[in-house]
Amino acid sequence: MSLSGILLGLINIAIVVVILLLIGAIALWLLSFLGWAPPANIQKLYIAIVALIALYMIVALIFGIATIRVIQYKGPMIGGNIPPAPSIMKPESYHGQEAKA
């Protein structure tokens, strides 16, 4: 893997961690605004989960594997692995008569 790929991967991991921490901070702010502030151990558990996600992404970056596959790669979107239509252009029979090739 090239240096630029590793750098982009680390930046991607940092962005994911910051977004997850921002979501947690907004949830904490909303819940404390409503008077339902989660206890400190739940907040630490959330931070630990975010750290585990970051660790997983770093290990995936080191070994060059995909982190999460939401959509599997099945080939090109148009053409490629689409099976041919069952003889639409040359039908086997046309009004009861055999088609001539």
C-alpha positions in Angstrom: 0.0 0.0 0.0 1.3 3.4 -0.8 2.0 6.2 1.7 -0.9 8.3 0.3 -3.3 5.3 0.8 -2.2 4.9 4.4 -2.5 8.6 5.1 -6.0 8.8 3.5 -7.0 5.7 5.6 -5.8 7.4 8.8 -7.6 10.6 7.9 -10.8 8.5 7.2 -10.4 6.8 10.6 -10.0 10.2 12.3 -13.1 11.5 10.6 -15.2 8.5 11.6 -14.1 8.8 15.3 -14.8 12.6 15.3 -18.3 12.0 13.8 -19.1 9.3 16.3 -17.9 11.4 19.3 -19.9 14.4 17.9 -23.0 12.2 17.7 -22.4 11.1 21.3 -21.9 14.7 22.5 -25.1 15.8 20.8 -27.0 12.9 22.3 -25.5 13.7 25.8 -26.4 17.4 25.4 -30.0 16.6 24.3 -30.5 14.1 27.1 -29.1 16.4 29.8 -31.3 19.2 28.4 -34.3 16.9 28.9 -33.1 15.9 32.3 -32.2 12.3 31.4 -28.4 12.6 31.5 -26.8 9.2 31.2 -24.4 8.2 34.0 -20.7 8.5 33.7 -20.1 4.8 33.2 -22.4 4.7 30.1 -20.5 7.7 28.7 -17.2 5.9 29.2 -18.7 2.7 27.6 -19.7 4.8 24.5 -16.1 6.2 24.3 -14.7 2.6 24.6 -17.0 1.4 21.8 -15.8 4.3 19.6 -12.2 3.4 20.5 -12.8 -0.3 19.5 -14.3 0.8 16.2 -11.2 2.9 15.6 -8.9 0.0 16.5 -10.8 -2.3 14.2 -10.5 0.2 11.3 -6.7 0.6 12.0 -6.2 -3.2 11.9 -8.2 -3.4 8.7 -6.1 -0.7 7.2 -2.9 -2.5 8.2 -4.0 -5.8 6.7 -5.7 -4.2 3.7 -9.1 -5.7 4.2 -12.5 -4.0 3.9 -13.9 -2.7 7.1 -17.6 -2.9 6.4 -19.2 -4.3 3.2 -22.7 -2.9 2.9 -23.0 -3.5 -0.8 -21.2 -6.5 -2.3 -19.4 -6.1 -5.6 -21.2 -8.1 -8.2 -19.5 -6.8 -11.4 -20.2 -3.9 -13.6 -23.6 -2.2 -13.2 -24.5 -2.3 -16.9 -23.6 -5.4 -19.0 -21.0 -7.6 -17.5 -22.5 -10.6 -15.7 -26.1 -10.2 -16.8 -27.2 -13.5 -18.4 -28.5 -13.2 -22.0 -32.2 -13.1 -22.6 -33.7 -16.4 -23.6 -33.7 -16.0 -27.4 -35.9 -12.9 -27.7 -34.4 -11.9 -31.1 -34.7 -15.4 -32.7 -37.8 -17.1 -31.3 -38.0 -20.8 -31.7 -41.4 -20.6 -33.2 -43.3 -17.8 -34.9 -47.0 -18.4 -35.0 -46.6 -22.1 -34.9 -43.9 -22.3 -37.5 -40.3 -23.1 -36.9 -37.8 -20.2 -37.1 -35.3 -20.5 -39.9 -31.8 -19.5 -38.9 
